[in-house]
Amino acid sequence: MSLCTTASRELHEPLAGTAPTARTWLLLEQPGPWGARALTSSHLDPETGRALERAAEGTGVRIALIRRPGRHADSRERTGPRQVYVAHTVPGRAWVRAAVVTEPESLLGLDFTALGSGDHHRFDTLLDGTAHTGEPLVLVCTNAKRDRCCALLGRPLAAELAADGEQNAWEVTHLGGHRFAPTLLVLPHGYAYGRMDAPAVKEVLTAVREGRVVTEGCRGGSAWERPAQAAELAVRAAVAEDRADALTVVGTRGTAPRWEITVAHRDGRRWRVLVARGASLPPRPESCGSALGSPARMDVVSVTALETALTA
């Protein structure tokens, strides 16, 4: 059986506009195996997992499980120290906070609406959270129960990064886009990548340390919906802008299959980007073992610079 990644790569399926969407990520360390729906099919108490899903719904917060790269003892212990991160990814306001919890149930006391809007006060007071000031976090999707490509391609990449000294490399549950594996998310800025190898990841992390964004292999910034992800990357390409906080999406008009996105630069420049949803042809499997399909793609139709209003 061929891998879904093989067809996607050979057909040159575009990556832009395929990133997972979340303004804020909440990451909980959970060793051991993960099922297809990891919050309710791992050694995390399923009632806690369901309660966390309900608490995060509609708040802009996405919850994922993380674990250290390598072999995992199949321990069923549900208590003990767990690393927790929360990261807000909106440009100009991005941050990462860290804490250690012994009981995952304590996360239910968080204010998820506040986290989604970029307020970490409750996280800090409830969990004794502090700013994560170390290296950027690199999260490699390895959830084999969602798609085998994530394990076959993601786990070796995560292990290689850890062996090369990337202490903030983690395995993470489902990021979407199995056919782009290895897929990963980099925090604090929240850009997702696909079809990566270790040298490419090293380049991405070097850029993050310098406050820059590598657009090669980039699927988009998770702070935006998918049409806006494609629009922001198109503006970066059009004006050769790689500073992480330079651009923000300030407006979206229209509905599927066509949108008008306004992207603003911190220096006052603005662009109108027309994005159309198309279908990837010829048909290909969206995941291993699935029927052939035509996954949606975000095609940038035009990028137009707008006149900048003069201010006194």
ZADO-1210 file (C-alpha; in nm, 4 decimals, padded with zeros to 6 digits):
<atoms>
<atom x="00.0000" y="00.0000" z="00.0000" code="MET" pos="1"/>
<atom x="00.1449" y="00.3361" z="-00.1008" code="SER" pos="2"/>
<atom x="00.1730" y="00.6241" z="00.1458" code="LEU" pos="3"/>
<atom x="-00.0562" y="00.9251" z="00.1186" code="CYS" pos="4"/>
<atom x="00.2515" y="01.1471" z="00.1456" code="THR" pos="5"/>
<atom x="00.3970" y="00.9982" z="-00.1718" code="THR" pos="6"/>
<atom x="00.1013" y="01.0990" z="-00.3898" code="ALA" pos="7"/>
<atom x="00.0824" y="01.4475" z="-00.2358" code="SER" pos="8"/>
<atom x="00.4516" y="01.5125" z="-00.2927" code="ARG" pos="9"/>
<atom x="00.4591" y="01.3728" z="-00.6457" code="GLU" pos="10"/>
<atom x="00.1543" y="01.5810" z="-00.7425" code="LEU" pos="11"/>
<atom x="00.3152" y="01.8958" z="-00.5947" code="HIS" pos="12"/>
<atom x="00.0137" y="01.9675" z="-00.3747" code="GLU" pos="13"/>
<atom x="00.0561" y="02.3197" z="-00.2320" code="PRO" pos="14"/>
<atom x="00.1150" y="02.3606" z="00.1406" code="LEU" pos="15"/>
<atom x="00.0002" y="02.7195" z="00.1925" code="ALA" pos="16"/>
<atom x="-00.3337" y="02.7503" z="00.3694" code="GLY" pos="17"/>
<atom x="-00.3345" y="02.4008" z="00.5207" code="THR" pos="18"/>
<atom x="-00.2188" y="02.4724" z="00.8793" code="ALA" pos="19"/>
<atom x="-00.4271" y="02.3829" z="01.1839" code="PRO" pos="20"/>
<atom x="-00.6170" y="02.6819" z="01.3211" code="THR" pos="21"/>
<atom x="-00.5846" y="02.8052" z="01.6785" code="ALA" pos="22"/>
<atom x="-00.5062" y="03.1437" z="01.8267" code="ARG" pos="23"/>
<atom x="-00.3848" y="02.9694" z="02.1432" code="THR" pos="24"/>
<atom x="-00.2381" y="02.6232" z="02.1991" code="TRP" pos="25"/>
<atom x="-00.2619" y="02.4350" z="02.5293" code="LEU" pos="26"/>
<atom x="-00.0123" y="02.1479" z="02.5413" code="LEU" pos="27"/>
<atom x="-00.0221" y="01.8769" z="02.8078" code="LEU" pos="28"/>
<atom x="00.2499" y="01.6163" z="02.8499" code="GLU" pos="29"/>
<atom x="00.0999" y="01.2671" z="02.8302" code="GLN" pos="30"/>
<atom x="00.3423" y="00.9745" z="02.7954" code="PRO" pos="31"/>
<atom x="00.2400" y="00.6393" z="02.6574" code="GLY" pos="32"/>
<atom x="00.0299" y="00.5488" z="02.3539" code="PRO" pos="33"/>
<atom x="-00.2214" y="00.7810" z="02.1907" code="TRP" pos="34"/>
<atom x="-00.5388" y="00.6779" z="02.0127" code="GLY" pos="35"/>
<atom x="-00.6972" y="00.8502" z="01.7145" code="ALA" pos="36"/>
<atom x="-00.8755" y="01.0963" z="01.9478" code="ARG" pos="37"/>
<atom x="-00.5904" y="01.1354" z="02.1903" code="ALA" pos="38"/>
<atom x="-00.7669" y="01.3383" z="02.4607" code="LEU" pos="39"/>
<atom x="-01.0119" y="01.0544" z="02.5148" code="THR" pos="40"/>
<atom x="-00.8100" y="00.7558" z="02.3900" code="SER" pos="41"/>
<atom x="-00.4809" y="00.7725" z="02.5757" code="SER" pos="42"/>
<atom x="-00.3837" y="00.7126" z="02.9374" code="HIS" pos="43"/>
<atom x="-00.5239" y="01.0541" z="03.0185" code="LEU" pos="44"/>
<atom x="-00.8488" y="01.0021" z="03.2098" code="ASP" pos="45"/>
<atom x="-01.1133" y="01.0079" z="02.9321" code="PRO" pos="46"/>
<atom x="-01.3600" y="01.2032" z="03.1461" code="GLU" pos="47"/>
<atom x="-01.0963" y="01.4707" z="03.1951" code="THR" pos="48"/>
<atom x="-01.0213" y="01.4654" z="02.8240" code="GLY" pos="49"/>
<atom x="-01.3878" y="01.5116" z="02.7342" code="ARG" pos="50"/>
<atom x="-01.4246" y="01.7926" z="02.9871" code="ALA" pos="51"/>
<atom x="-01.1210" y="01.9705" z="02.8414" code="LEU" pos="52"/>
<atom x="-01.2633" y="01.9393" z="02.4903" code="GLU" pos="53"/>
<atom x="-01.5907" y="02.0944" z="02.6057" code="ARG" pos="54"/>
<atom x="-01.4127" y="02.3740" z="02.7931" code="ALA" pos="55"/>
<atom x="-01.2033" y="02.4721" z="02.4902" code="ALA" pos="56"/>
<atom x="-01.4828" y="02.4570" z="02.2324" code="GLU" pos="57"/>
<atom x="-01.5403" y="02.7899" z="02.0599" code="GLY" pos="58"/>
<atom x="-01.2711" y="02.9746" z="02.2587" code="THR" pos="59"/>
<atom x="-00.9881" y="02.9807" z="02.0034" code="GLY" pos="60"/>
<atom x="-00.7882" y="02.7365" z="02.2177" code="VAL" pos="61"/>
<atom x="-00.6705" y="02.4042" z="02.0764" code="ARG" pos="62"/>
<atom x="-00.5548" y="02.1332" z="02.3155" code="ILE" pos="63"/>
<atom x="-00.2920" y="01.8787" z="02.2167" code="ALA" pos="64"/>
<atom x="-00.0926" y="01.6135" z="02.3987" code="LEU" pos="65"/>
<atom x="00.2869" y="01.6083" z="02.3845" code="ILE" pos="66"/>
<atom x="00.5550" y="01.3599" z="02.4852" code="ARG" pos="67"/>
<atom x="00.9301" y="01.3345" z="02.4630" code="ARG" pos="68"/>
<atom x="01.0728" y="01.1723" z="02.1485" code="PRO" pos="69"/>
<atom x="01.1822" y="00.8108" z="02.1675" code="GLY" pos="70"/>
<atom x="01.0427" y="00.4902" z="02.3109" code="ARG" pos="71"/>
<atom x="00.7600" y="00.5316" z="02.5597" code="HIS" pos="72"/>
<atom x="00.6951" y="00.3093" z="02.8570" code="ALA" pos="73"/>
<atom x="00.3294" y="00.2051" z="02.8548" code="ASP" pos="74"/>
<atom x="00.2685" y="00.3347" z="03.2062" code="SER" pos="75"/>
<atom x="-00.0910" y="00.3827" z="03.3135" code="ARG" pos="76"/>
<atom x="-00.0057" y="00.6283" z="03.5887" code="GLU" pos="77"/>
<atom x="-00.2436" y="00.9235" z="03.5674" code="ARG" pos="78"/>
<atom x="-00.0692" y="01.1398" z="03.8227" code="THR" pos="79"/>
<atom x="00.2849" y="01.2693" z="03.8526" code="GLY" pos="80"/>
<atom x="00.4625" y="01.5762" z="03.7150" code="PRO" pos="81"/>
<atom x="00.3505" y="01.6799" z="03.3663" code="ARG" pos="82"/>
<atom x="00.4897" y="01.9662" z="03.1594" code="GLN" pos="83"/>
<atom x="00.2263" y="02.2111" z="03.0383" code="VAL" pos="84"/>
<atom x="00.2674" y="02.4924" z="02.7881" code="TYR" pos="85"/>
<atom x="00.0214" y="02.7514" z="02.6684" code="VAL" pos="86"/>
<atom x="00.1082" y="02.9633" z="02.3650" code="ALA" pos="87"/>
<atom x="-00.0723" y="03.2576" z="02.2060" code="HIS" pos="88"/>
<atom x="00.0198" y="03.3027" z="01.8398" code="THR" pos="89"/>
<atom x="-00.1328" y="03.6319" z="01.7192" code="VAL" pos="90"/>
<atom x="00.1474" y="03.8436" z="01.5627" code="PRO" pos="91"/>
<atom x="00.2742" y="04.1202" z="01.7890" code="GLY" pos="92"/>
<atom x="00.1204" y="03.9512" z="02.0934" code="ARG" pos="93"/>
<atom x="00.2758" y="03.6051" z="02.0797" code="ALA" pos="94"/>
<atom x="00.3928" y="03.4448" z="02.4044" code="TRP" pos="95"/>
<atom x="00.4576" y="03.1058" z="02.5625" code="VAL" pos="96"/>
<atom x="00.3940" y="03.0269" z="02.9306" code="ARG" pos="97"/>
<atom x="00.5040" y="02.7094" z="03.1075" code="ALA" pos="98"/>
<atom x="00.3964" y="02.5203" z="03.4179" code="ALA" pos="99"/>
<atom x="00.4182" y="02.1758" z="03.5764" code="VAL" pos="100"/>
<atom x="00.1071" y="01.9985" z="03.7003" code="VAL" pos="101"/>
<atom x="00.0635" y="01.6712" z="03.8870" code="THR" pos="102"/>
<atom x="-00.3050" y="01.6286" z="03.8118" code="GLU" pos="103"/>
<atom x="-00.4304" y="01.7095" z="03.4603" code="PRO" pos="104"/>
<atom x="-00.7737" y="01.7833" z="03.6089" code="GLU" pos="105"/>
<atom x="-00.6317" y="02.1110" z="03.7359" code="SER" pos="106"/>
<atom x="-00.6421" y="02.2445" z="03.3781" code="LEU" pos="107"/>
<atom x="-01.0210" y="02.2518" z="03.4024" code="LEU" pos="108"/>
<atom x="-00.9880" y="02.5556" z="03.6278" code="GLY" pos="109"/>
<atom x="-00.8417" y="02.7646" z="03.3466" code="LEU" pos="110"/>
<atom x="-01.0292" y="03.0496" z="03.1804" code="ASP" pos="111"/>
<atom x="-01.0266" y="02.9216" z="02.8227" code="PHE" pos="112"/>
<atom x="-01.1992" y="03.2271" z="02.6800" code="THR" pos="113"/>
<atom x="-00.9299" y="03.4498" z="02.8285" code="ALA" pos="114"/>
<atom x="-00.6543" y="03.2223" z="02.6961" code="LEU" pos="115"/>
<atom x="-00.8047" y="03.2377" z="02.3491" code="GLY" pos="116"/>
<atom x="-00.7942" y="03.6172" z="02.3600" code="SER" pos="117"/>
<atom x="-00.4317" y="03.6240" z="02.4790" code="GLY" pos="118"/>
<atom x="-00.4773" y="03.6675" z="02.8560" code="ASP" pos="119"/>
<atom x="-00.2639" y="03.4235" z="03.0593" code="HIS" pos="120"/>
<atom x="-00.3348" y="03.5717" z="03.4054" code="HIS" pos="121"/>
<atom x="-00.5479" y="03.2787" z="03.5246" code="ARG" pos="122"/>
<atom x="-00.2931" y="03.0275" z="03.3913" code="PHE" pos="123"/>
<atom x="-00.0179" y="03.1957" z="03.5918" code="ASP" pos="124"/>
<atom x="-00.2132" y="03.2223" z="03.9167" code="THR" pos="125"/>
<atom x="-00.3730" y="02.8773" z="03.9041" code="LEU" pos="126"/>
<atom x="-00.0711" y="02.6763" z="03.7874" code="LEU" pos="127"/>
<atom x="00.2155" y="02.9004" z="03.8990" code="ASP" pos="128"/>
<atom x="00.2912" y="02.9602" z="03.5322" code="GLY" pos="129"/>
<atom x="00.5980" y="03.1498" z="03.4177" code="THR" pos="130"/>
<atom x="00.7270" y="03.2821" z="03.0858" code="ALA" pos="131"/>
<atom x="00.9012" y="03.0260" z="02.8690" code="HIS" pos="132"/>
<atom x="01.2177" y="03.2123" z="02.7778" code="THR" pos="133"/>
<atom x="01.4200" y="02.9255" z="02.6362" code="GLY" pos="134"/>
<atom x="01.4487" y="02.7848" z="02.2877" code="GLU" pos="135"/>
<atom x="01.1456" y="02.7778" z="02.0554" code="PRO" pos="136"/>
<atom x="00.9189" y="02.4759" z="02.0893" code="LEU" pos="137"/>
<atom x="00.9114" y="02.2405" z="01.7916" code="VAL" pos="138"/>
<atom x="00.6215" y="01.9956" z="01.7910" code="LEU" pos="139"/>
<atom x="00.6365" y="01.7055" z="01.5443" code="VAL" pos="140"/>
<atom x="00.3144" y="01.5157" z="01.4739" code="CYS" pos="141"/>
<atom x="00.3630" y="01.1437" z="01.5439" code="THR" pos="142"/>
<atom x="00.0076" y="01.0187" z="01.6005" code="ASN" pos="143"/>
<atom x="00.0067" y="00.6882" z="01.4136" code="ALA" pos="144"/>
<atom x="-00.3557" y="00.6159" z="01.5019" code="LYS" pos="145"/>
<atom x="-00.4614" y="00.9118" z="01.2887" code="ARG" pos="146"/>
<atom x="-00.2316" y="00.8189" z="01.0019" code="ASP" pos="147"/>
<atom x="00.0674" y="00.5893" z="00.9777" code="ARG" pos="148"/>
<atom x="00.2696" y="00.8502" z="00.7849" code="CYS" pos="149"/>
<atom x="00.2836" y="01.0625" z="01.0997" code="CYS" pos="150"/>
<atom x="00.4627" y="00.7832" z="01.2831" code="ALA" pos="151"/>
<atom x="00.6735" y="00.6487" z="00.9967" code="LEU" pos="152"/>
<atom x="00.8029" y="00.9928" z="00.9027" code="LEU" pos="153"/>
<atom x="00.7419" y="01.2047" z="01.2126" code="GLY" pos="154"/>
<atom x="00.8907" y="00.9910" z="01.4888" code="ARG" pos="155"/>
<atom x="01.2356" y="00.9550" z="01.3263" code="PRO" pos="156"/>
<atom x="01.2449" y="01.3321" z="01.2690" code="LEU" pos="157"/>
<atom x="01.1545" y="01.4078" z="01.6312" code="ALA" pos="158"/>
<atom x="01.4165" y="01.1596" z="01.7533" code="ALA" pos="159"/>
<atom x="01.6832" y="01.3104" z="01.5253" code="GLU" pos="160"/>
<atom x="01.6097" y="01.6602" z="01.6508" code="LEU" pos="161"/>
<atom x="01.6344" y="01.5445" z="02.0122" code="ALA" pos="162"/>
<atom x="01.9592" y="01.3597" z="01.9428" code="ALA" pos="163"/>
<atom x="02.0987" y="01.6784" z="01.7848" code="ASP" pos="164"/>
<atom x="02.0388" y="01.8665" z="02.1086" code="GLY" pos="165"/>
<atom x="01.7001" y="02.0295" z="02.0479" code="GLU" pos="166"/>
<atom x="01.5804" y="02.0054" z="02.4079" code="GLN" pos="167"/>
<atom x="01.2447" y="02.1620" z="02.3225" code="ASN" pos="168"/>
<atom x="01.1574" y="01.9072" z="02.0553" code="ALA" pos="169"/>
<atom x="00.8376" y="01.7188" z="02.1377" code="TRP" pos="170"/>
<atom x="00.6105" y="01.4680" z="01.9730" code="GLU" pos="171"/>
<atom x="00.2556" y="01.6008" z="01.9437" code="VAL" pos="172"/>
<atom x="-00.0860" y="01.4618" z="01.8626" code="THR" pos="173"/>
<atom x="-00.2811" y="01.5332" z="01.5460" code="HIS" pos="174"/>
<atom x="-00.1878" y="01.8535" z="01.3554" code="LEU" pos="175"/>
<atom x="-00.3842" y="01.7660" z="01.0434" code="GLY" pos="176"/>
<atom x="-00.2545" y="01.7227" z="00.6911" code="GLY" pos="177"/>
<atom x="-00.1156" y="01.3687" z="00.7251" code="HIS" pos="178"/>
<atom x="-00.0270" y="01.3721" z="00.3560" code="ARG" pos="179"/>
<atom x="00.2260" y="01.6490" z="00.4261" code="PHE" pos="180"/>
<atom x="00.4176" y="01.4451" z="00.6873" code="ALA" pos="181"/>
<atom x="00.6481" y="01.5037" z="00.8570" code="PRO" pos="182"/>
<atom x="00.4387" y="01.7950" z="00.9815" code="THR" pos="183"/>
<atom x="00.5288" y="02.0212" z="01.2699" code="LEU" pos="184"/>
<atom x="00.4304" y="02.3357" z="01.4569" code="LEU" pos="185"/>
<atom x="00.6806" y="02.5894" z="01.5890" code="VAL" pos="186"/>
<atom x="00.6023" y="02.8168" z="01.8831" code="LEU" pos="187"/>
<atom x="00.5795" y="03.0984" z="01.9834" code="PRO" pos="188"/>
<atom x="00.4776" y="03.2280" z="01.6405" code="HIS" pos="189"/>
<atom x="00.2592" y="02.9296" z="01.5530" code="GLY" pos="190"/>
<atom x="00.3686" y="02.8590" z="01.1961" code="TYR" pos="191"/>
<atom x="00.3125" y="02.5024" z="01.0756" code="ALA" pos="192"/>
<atom x="00.5355" y="02.3205" z="00.8261" code="TYR" pos="193"/>
<atom x="00.5158" y="02.0121" z="00.6082" code="GLY" pos="194"/>
<atom x="00.7486" y="01.7732" z="00.4253" code="ARG" pos="195"/>
<atom x="01.0329" y="01.8644" z="00.6573" code="MET" pos="196"/>
<atom x="01.3674" y="01.7053" z="00.7348" code="ASP" pos="197"/>
<atom x="01.6134" y="01.7816" z="01.0151" code="ALA" pos="198"/>
<atom x="01.8268" y="02.0379" z="00.8230" code="PRO" pos="199"/>
<atom x="01.5124" y="02.2253" z="00.7174" code="ALA" pos="200"/>
<atom x="01.3842" y="02.2280" z="01.0758" code="VAL" pos="201"/>
<atom x="01.7188" y="02.3615" z="01.1948" code="LYS" pos="202"/>
<atom x="01.6861" y="02.6468" z="00.9446" code="GLU" pos="203"/>
<atom x="01.3332" y="02.7199" z="01.0695" code="VAL" pos="204"/>
<atom x="01.4468" y="02.7264" z="01.4332" code="LEU" pos="205"/>
<atom x="01.7420" y="02.9526" z="01.3551" code="THR" pos="206"/>
<atom x="01.4990" y="03.1941" z="01.1920" code="ALA" pos="207"/>
<atom x="01.2617" y="03.1837" z="01.4898" code="VAL" pos="208"/>
<atom x="01.5478" y="03.2707" z="01.7262" code="ARG" pos="209"/>
<atom x="01.6134" y="03.5753" z="01.5065" code="GLU" pos="210"/>
<atom x="01.2457" y="03.6736" z="01.4916" code="GLY" pos="211"/>
<atom x="01.2062" y="03.5624" z="01.1316" code="ARG" pos="212"/>
<atom x="00.9789" y="03.3239" z="00.9413" code="VAL" pos="213"/>
<atom x="01.0979" y="03.0679" z="00.6861" code="VAL" pos="214"/>
<atom x="00.8319" y="03.0388" z="00.4179" code="THR" pos="215"/>
<atom x="00.9772" y="02.7348" z="00.2400" code="GLU" pos="216"/>
<atom x="00.7632" y="02.4388" z="00.3452" code="GLY" pos="217"/>
<atom x="00.5324" y="02.6650" z="00.5475" code="CYS" pos="218"/>
<atom x="00.1642" y="02.5698" z="00.5719" code="ARG" pos="219"/>
<atom x="00.0612" y="02.8973" z="00.7385" code="GLY" pos="220"/>
<atom x="00.0206" y="03.0659" z="01.0745" code="GLY" pos="221"/>
<atom x="-00.2286" y="02.8952" z="01.3044" code="SER" pos="222"/>
<atom x="-00.3683" y="03.2275" z="01.4303" code="ALA" pos="223"/>
<atom x="-00.5564" y="03.2672" z="01.1003" code="TRP" pos="224"/>
<atom x="-00.8236" y="03.0744" z="00.9167" code="GLU" pos="225"/>
<atom x="-00.6942" y="02.8932" z="00.6111" code="ARG" pos="226"/>
<atom x="-00.7746" y="03.1532" z="00.3418" code="PRO" pos="227"/>
<atom x="-00.5932" y="03.4144" z="00.5523" code="ALA" pos="228"/>
<atom x="-00.2979" y="03.1791" z="00.6036" code="GLN" pos="229"/>
<atom x="-00.2498" y="03.1617" z="00.2275" code="ALA" pos="230"/>
<atom x="-00.2957" y="03.5377" z="00.1922" code="ALA" pos="231"/>
<atom x="-00.0372" y="03.6252" z="00.4559" code="GLU" pos="232"/>
<atom x="00.2209" y="03.3928" z="00.3018" code="LEU" pos="233"/>
<atom x="00.1505" y="03.5402" z="-00.0425" code="ALA" pos="234"/>
<atom x="00.2203" y="03.8930" z="00.0833" code="VAL" pos="235"/>
<atom x="00.5425" y="03.7735" z="00.2456" code="ARG" pos="236"/>
<atom x="00.6522" y="03.6329" z="-00.0886" code="ALA" pos="237"/>
<atom x="00.5436" y="03.9422" z="-00.2821" code="ALA" pos="238"/>
<atom x="00.7372" y="04.1920" z="-00.0707" code="VAL" pos="239"/>
<atom x="01.0172" y="03.9650" z="00.0593" code="ALA" pos="240"/>
<atom x="00.9130" y="04.0142" z="00.4228" code="GLU" pos="241"/>
<atom x="01.0384" y="03.7538" z="00.6723" code="ASP" pos="242"/>
<atom x="01.0059" y="03.9331" z="01.0073" code="ARG" pos="243"/>
<atom x="00.7677" y="03.7317" z="01.2211" code="ALA" pos="244"/>
<atom x="00.5648" y="04.0209" z="01.3628" code="ASP" pos="245"/>
<atom x="00.5641" y="04.2420" z="01.0538" code="ALA" pos="246"/>
<atom x="00.2324" y="04.1278" z="00.9067" code="LEU" pos="247"/>
<atom x="-00.1153" y="04.0750" z="01.0456" code="THR" pos="248"/>
<atom x="-00.4518" y="03.9889" z="00.8947" code="VAL" pos="249"/>
<atom x="-00.6939" y="04.2747" z="00.9629" code="VAL" pos="250"/>
<atom x="-00.9944" y="04.1814" z="00.7559" code="GLY" pos="251"/>
<atom x="-01.1716" y="03.8960" z="00.5795" code="THR" pos="252"/>
<atom x="-01.4679" y="03.9424" z="00.3472" code="ARG" pos="253"/>
<atom x="-01.6626" y="03.6827" z="00.1553" code="GLY" pos="254"/>
<atom x="-01.7484" y="03.3191" z="00.2030" code="THR" pos="255"/>
<atom x="-01.6371" y="02.9987" z="00.0400" code="ALA" pos="256"/>
<atom x="-01.5251" y="02.9553" z="-00.2268" code="PRO" pos="257"/>
<atom x="-01.3820" y="03.3083" z="-00.2575" code="ARG" pos="258"/>
<atom x="-01.2479" y="03.5547" z="-00.0028" code="TRP" pos="259"/>
<atom x="-01.0985" y="03.9028" z="00.0050" code="GLU" pos="260"/>
<atom x="-00.8305" y="03.9229" z="00.2732" code="ILE" pos="261"/>
<atom x="-00.6697" y="04.2452" z="00.3958" code="THR" pos="262"/>
<atom x="-00.3133" y="04.2069" z="00.5225" code="VAL" pos="263"/>
<atom x="-00.1421" y="04.4941" z="00.7039" code="ALA" pos="264"/>
<atom x="00.2252" y="04.5693" z="00.7662" code="HIS" pos="265"/>
<atom x="00.3306" y="04.7309" z="01.0893" code="ARG" pos="266"/>
<atom x="00.4738" y="05.0196" z="00.8834" code="ASP" pos="267"/>
<atom x="00.1238" y="05.1065" z="00.7584" code="GLY" pos="268"/>
<atom x="00.1206" y="04.9366" z="00.4191" code="ARG" pos="269"/>
<atom x="-00.1782" y="04.7211" z="00.3280" code="ARG" pos="270"/>
<atom x="-00.2655" y="04.4663" z="00.0608" code="TRP" pos="271"/>
<atom x="-00.5856" y="04.3152" z="-00.0701" code="ARG" pos="272"/>
<atom x="-00.5455" y="03.9451" z="-00.1426" code="VAL" pos="273"/>
<atom x="-00.8054" y="03.7452" z="-00.3350" code="LEU" pos="274"/>
<atom x="-00.8110" y="03.3787" z="-00.2369" code="VAL" pos="275"/>
<atom x="-01.0201" y="03.1083" z="-00.4021" code="ALA" pos="276"/>
<atom x="-01.0847" y="02.7585" z="-00.2759" code="ARG" pos="277"/>
<atom x="-01.0105" y="02.4975" z="-00.5392" code="GLY" pos="278"/>
<atom x="-00.9950" y="02.1199" z="-00.5538" code="ALA" pos="279"/>
<atom x="-00.6693" y="01.9290" z="-00.5811" code="SER" pos="280"/>
<atom x="-00.6668" y="01.7187" z="-00.8974" code="LEU" pos="281"/>
<atom x="-00.6188" y="01.4454" z="-00.9942" code="PRO" pos="282"/>
<atom x="-00.7802" y="01.2686" z="-00.6972" code="PRO" pos="283"/>
<atom x="-00.5445" y="01.1334" z="-00.4317" code="ARG" pos="284"/>
<atom x="-00.5804" y="00.9768" z="-00.0838" code="PRO" pos="285"/>
<atom x="-00.6108" y="01.2370" z="00.1921" code="GLU" pos="286"/>
<atom x="-00.4802" y="00.9804" z="00.4391" code="SER" pos="287"/>
<atom x="-00.3395" y="00.6301" z="00.4180" code="CYS" pos="288"/>
<atom x="-00.6055" y="00.3739" z="00.3332" code="GLY" pos="289"/>
<atom x="-00.8734" y="00.6311" z="00.2497" code="SER" pos="290"/>
<atom x="-01.0647" y="00.6521" z="-00.0747" code="ALA" pos="291"/>
<atom x="-00.9371" y="00.8863" z="-00.3429" code="LEU" pos="292"/>
<atom x="-01.0523" y="01.2437" z="-00.2972" code="GLY" pos="293"/>
<atom x="-00.9878" y="01.6001" z="-00.4069" code="SER" pos="294"/>
<atom x="-00.8765" y="01.7886" z="-00.0950" code="PRO" pos="295"/>
<atom x="-00.9440" y="02.1610" z="-00.0829" code="ALA" pos="296"/>
<atom x="-00.6617" y="02.3975" z="-00.1702" code="ARG" pos="297"/>
<atom x="-00.6260" y="02.7714" z="-00.1209" code="MET" pos="298"/>
<atom x="-00.5254" y="02.9451" z="-00.4433" code="ASP" pos="299"/>
<atom x="-00.4098" y="03.3073" z="-00.4302" code="VAL" pos="300"/>
<atom x="-00.5649" y="03.4855" z="-00.7277" code="VAL" pos="301"/>
<atom x="-00.4071" y="03.8287" z="-00.6788" code="SER" pos="302"/>
<atom x="-00.2139" y="04.0484" z="-00.4363" code="VAL" pos="303"/>
<atom x="-00.2865" y="04.4211" z="-00.4698" code="THR" pos="304"/>
<atom x="-00.1144" y="04.6981" z="-00.2758" code="ALA" pos="305"/>
<atom x="-00.3602" y="04.9484" z="-00.1295" code="LEU" pos="306"/>
<atom x="-00.3032" y="05.3200" z="-00.0973" code="GLU" pos="307"/>
<atom x="-00.1805" y="05.4149" z="00.2486" code="THR" pos="308"/>
<atom x="-00.3704" y="05.7016" z="00.4070" code="ALA" pos="309"/>
<atom x="-00.1488" y="05.9941" z="00.5053" code="LEU" pos="310"/>
<atom x="-00.1659" y="06.0975" z="00.8688" code="THR" pos="311"/>
<atom x="-00.0837" y="06.4358" z="01.0118" code="ALA" pos="312"/>
</atoms>
